[in-house]
Amino acid sequence: MKSENGERRIYLDNNATTRCDPRVVEAMLPFFTEKYGNSASRNHGFGWEAEEAVEKARTQVAAVIGADAKEIVFTSGATEADNLALKGVAEMYREKGDHIISVPTEHKAIIDTAKHLESLGLKVTWLPVDKEGLIDLDELRRSITEKTILISVMAVNNEVGVIQPLAEIGKIAAEKGVLFHTDAVQAVGKIPIDVNAMGIHLLSMSGHKIYGPKGIGALYVRRRNPRVRVSIQMHGGGHERGYRSGTLAVPLIVGFGKACELAAEDLSSGEIERVRKLRDRLLDGIRARVPESYVNGSLTRRAPNNLNISFAYVEGESLLMGINDIAVSSGSEDLAHTSIRFGLGRFTTEEEVDYTIERLSGIVSRLRELSPLWEMAQEGIDITKVNWQGH
Ligand SMILES: Cc1ncc(COP(=O)(O)O)c(C=O)c1O
């Protein structure tokens, strides 16, 4: 894709956010200009058509996770959905217990919310993950106590794309009578999600990670077997069955609904397989052309759109500068190692993948030619054992 000034720009940061699909934009537009009613206005057609559109979207959102429309609470995004799930459960089930189980590799929306609850006196167990990024189910089982009210484990990790064993967690949660929340922001449209088959009680989603608009998301709250309740975090006019007050963002909700419909199609139409093939092409290309590159996280239990690779003996800033026409996300590990997250998506082409392999391999070799560390490594010197001070 070309930028406004005609320069080449490749977007491989689809785990951070995605381009709004033109079909989503088209669905939204009338709700800014002609159908601008308040969905809570009961006395006229403007209100009714807005409400009808919101309810259609609610059905579309519910369908992509196998839920009922009545179980969807619209929020401003997944951060708010995560907050509502954790704080809402902690408050609502305070009498039952004060213990939550989560994972240190969660998104900050979960980590910081759980830490806040910790500061209020709740106990949080942080389950470790193995080198593949996965939790240990026996350890999860052992961590559950009489006081445990909630397990919150993300479906797909935003950095390395690792898929946690959701159905198994759901089974343990059911056995022990504990609620199971999952942040499924990176999972929707990438892997099949079914709240019933997986025993999920609460689930967070976001519009802008699935080619929908920014600023809209939802919390799924199970209504049957068992009926789950969360205490209100946003008081006001009683919208969303009282769970989340505030005039509904009708255009965003319509766009989010359309995005969910398209996300479900991606799974059945072969689109996500196309993305997986491109991801594998990128991986094969990098492996063939760049020695000392290592995949972070499980390759087998991984969302098809994500690749996260560490490049040894290259410094992060220089690498990113060298590929500045390709948008990726980087986590510098130390001076000598850089990890890059490649998030592929619906608009990624084979040509872009090939260009990325070419650019990346070129830059990494050039940087390594300039690197004394690389030279030392080639000579068989273990750089971790070098005494840099010289005494
Ligand atoms: C796993 C995960 N959870 C939550 C969020 C936050 O979502 P939102 O931007 O809709 O608040 C993100 C996005 O950064 C994410 O990747």
The ligand as an SDF file (V2000), in Angstrom:
LIG
                    3D

 16 16  0  0  0  0  0  0  0  0999 V2000
   -5.5210   -8.9830   24.4710 C   0  0  0  0  0  0  0  0  0  0  0  0
   -6.0220   -7.5830   24.4930 C   0  0  0  0  0  0  0  0  0  0  0  0
   -6.8650   -7.1950   25.4560 N   0  0  0  0  0  0  0  0  0  0  0  0
   -7.3410   -5.9530   25.5300 C   0  0  0  0  0  0  0  0  0  0  0  0
   -6.9750   -4.9880   24.6040 C   0  0  0  0  0  0  0  0  0  0  0  0
   -7.5450   -3.6150   24.7330 C   0  0  0  0  0  0  0  0  0  0  0  0
   -8.5780   -3.4410   23.8010 O   0  0  0  0  0  0  0  0  0  0  0  0
   -9.2020   -2.0010   23.5150 P   0  0  0  0  0  0  0  0  0  0  0  0
   -8.2040   -1.3000   22.6680 O   0  0  0  0  0  0  0  0  0  0  0  0
  -10.4820   -2.3040   22.7660 O   0  0  0  0  0  0  0  0  0  0  0  0
   -9.4650   -1.3430   24.8120 O   0  0  0  0  0  0  0  0  0  0  0  0
   -6.0910   -5.3460   23.5840 C   0  0  0  0  0  0  0  0  0  0  0  0
   -5.6350   -4.3480   22.5990 C   0  0  0  0  0  0  0  0  0  0  0  0
   -4.6130   -3.7130   22.7270 O   0  0  0  0  0  0  0  0  0  0  0  0
   -5.5920   -6.6680   23.5310 C   0  0  0  0  0  0  0  0  0  0  0  0
   -4.7350   -7.0510   22.5840 O   0  0  0  0  0  0  0  0  0  0  0  0
  1  2  1  0
  2  3  1  0
  2 15  2  0
  3  4  2  0
  4  5  1  0
  5  6  1  0
  5 12  2  0
  6  7  1  0
  7  8  1  0
  8  9  2  0
  8 10  1  0
  8 11  1  0
 12 13  1  0
 12 15  1  0
 13 14  2  0
 15 16  1  0
M  END
$$$$
